[in-house]
Amino acid sequence: MQTSEILDELSDILGAPIGTLSPKTSLTASGITWDSMALLAYLAFLRFHFNITLSHTSCENFRTVEDLLAPIKMNKLVN
């Protein structure tokens, strides 16, 4: 999966318009919804598309979109 496709999926999860996210986007930025439902959707996205399982507590310190991308990049599952 290409990074742009992942960002589009994350946009959907975070309630942001498609094409507006970058790795530097803060999860507390205006128009971003990083709440418990978004967290569950993110964890399901990782599991479904990349077979990555994270605990919700491992996401507590996520502050930017780059933090959301890190588990995928660590597993070298992004092009």
C-alpha positions as CSV (number, residue, x, y, z in Angstrom):
1,M,0.0,0.0,0.0
2,Q,1.3,3.4,-0.9
3,T,1.8,6.1,1.7
4,S,-0.8,8.3,-0.1
5,E,-3.3,5.5,0.2
6,I,-2.6,5.1,3.9
7,L,-2.9,8.8,4.5
8,D,-6.3,8.7,2.7
9,E,-7.4,5.9,5.0
10,L,-6.2,7.8,8.1
11,S,-8.0,10.8,6.9
12,D,-11.2,8.8,6.9
13,I,-10.4,7.5,10.4
14,L,-9.6,10.9,11.7
15,G,-12.5,12.7,10.0
16,A,-10.2,14.9,8.0
17,P,-10.7,15.8,4.3
18,I,-8.9,13.5,2.0
19,G,-5.5,14.9,0.9
20,T,-5.1,17.2,3.9
21,L,-2.9,15.0,6.2
22,S,0.8,14.9,6.2
23,P,3.1,13.0,8.6
24,K,3.6,16.3,10.5
25,T,-0.1,16.8,11.1
26,S,-0.9,17.0,14.8
27,L,-3.6,14.7,16.2
28,T,-4.9,17.7,18.1
29,A,-5.2,19.9,15.1
30,S,-8.5,21.5,14.2
31,G,-10.6,19.2,12.1
32,I,-8.9,16.0,13.4
33,T,-10.8,13.7,15.7
34,W,-8.4,11.4,17.6
35,D,-10.7,9.9,20.2
36,S,-11.5,6.4,21.4
37,M,-13.6,5.5,18.3
38,A,-10.8,6.7,16.0
39,L,-8.3,4.7,18.0
40,L,-10.4,1.5,17.6
41,A,-10.8,2.2,13.8
42,Y,-7.0,2.7,13.6
43,L,-6.2,-0.5,15.4
44,A,-8.7,-2.4,13.1
45,F,-7.1,-0.8,10.1
46,L,-3.6,-2.0,11.1
47,R,-4.9,-5.5,11.8
48,F,-6.9,-5.8,8.6
49,H,-4.5,-4.3,6.1
50,F,-1.1,-5.1,7.7
51,N,-1.7,-7.9,10.2
52,I,-0.2,-5.6,12.9
53,T,-1.7,-5.8,16.4
54,L,-1.0,-3.0,18.9
55,S,-2.5,-2.5,22.3
56,H,-4.5,0.7,22.9
57,T,-1.9,1.7,25.6
58,S,0.9,1.6,23.0
59,C,-0.9,4.5,21.2
60,E,-1.3,6.8,24.3
61,N,1.7,8.9,23.4
62,F,0.8,9.4,19.7
63,R,0.9,13.1,18.8
64,T,1.2,13.2,15.0
65,V,0.2,11.3,11.9
66,E,3.8,10.2,11.7
67,D,3.2,8.3,15.0
68,L,0.3,6.5,13.3
69,L,2.5,5.6,10.3
70,A,5.5,4.4,12.5
71,P,4.2,0.8,13.1
72,I,3.6,0.3,9.4
73,K,7.0,1.7,8.5
74,M,8.8,-0.4,11.2
75,N,7.3,-3.5,9.6
76,K,8.4,-2.2,6.1
77,L,4.8,-2.6,4.9
78,V,4.6,0.7,3.1
79,N,5.9,1.7,-0.4
